[in-house]
Amino acid sequence: MPNVTDGATVPAPSRPSGPGALDRYFRITERGSTVAQEVRGGLATFFTMAYIVVLNPLIIGTVKDGSGQYLGGGDAPNLAMVAAATALVAGVMTILMGVVANYPLALATGLGLNAVVAFSIAALPGMTWADAMGLVVLEGLIILVLVLTGFRTAVLHAVPPQLKTAISVGIGLFITIVGLVDAGFVRKTEAGPLGELGVGGFLAGWPLLVFVLGLAAIIVLLVRGVRSSRASSAPPSLP
């Protein structure tokens, strides 16, 4: 409310407008980002990782262990239970990474390791899913010790930058091929692993349409310089 003194109106002192509690806690402005940008980044990250909720149950939920039981027990796969556990663990760990560590990083089940556990460990004669998951827990504890002692960081620094770049490029090319095959853009034939475009020589179908629209959207966002998945050009530093 304005103050009135001797017939003159004196404007009330304005309160300093600083960042909100959410901004201060997560250091959003300090990292060169905005709340809207972080929301877009969160949605992009979610849609990028959501496939794991479907794919992980199809990998570890459909394999019998050495005793003939599926994950969770029983003679039939319980994919709904495995999917719920996958989503729950990913959600809780991602929230803890943001709230406790204050680091913009989403965590979920890693592909590759789950296939090793399912096909190379749990399927061994006499092995059970409980035994296989126990090994995963021991692996996590060992990694925790390596992180706390700084040994993991020392190993990462010892790897030459050229090798790190080569690994990133190799993984990117592999994921590209997987995406092209799953979208129906290329198909395996008798002539070789990737012998033809489309299915039967025709580029058609809903998976291909979704692939083209998604790729077009990504290109448009890149050309327009829309920043969503990262807060700045440099990775944020740990607090």
Protein Blocks (a to p, Z undefined) as FASTA:
>chain_A
ZZdeehiacddddddddddfklmmnommmnopafklmmmmmmmmmmmmmmmmmmmmmmmm
mcccfkopaehiajbdcfklmmmmmmmmmmmmmmmmmmmnopacdddddehjlmmmmmmm
mmpghiafklmmmmmmmmmmmmmmmmmnommmmmmmmpcfklmmmmmmmmmmmmmmmmmm
mnomaccdfkbmblbgcjehiaedjklmmmmmmmmmmmmmmmnopafkbcbfbdcddZZ
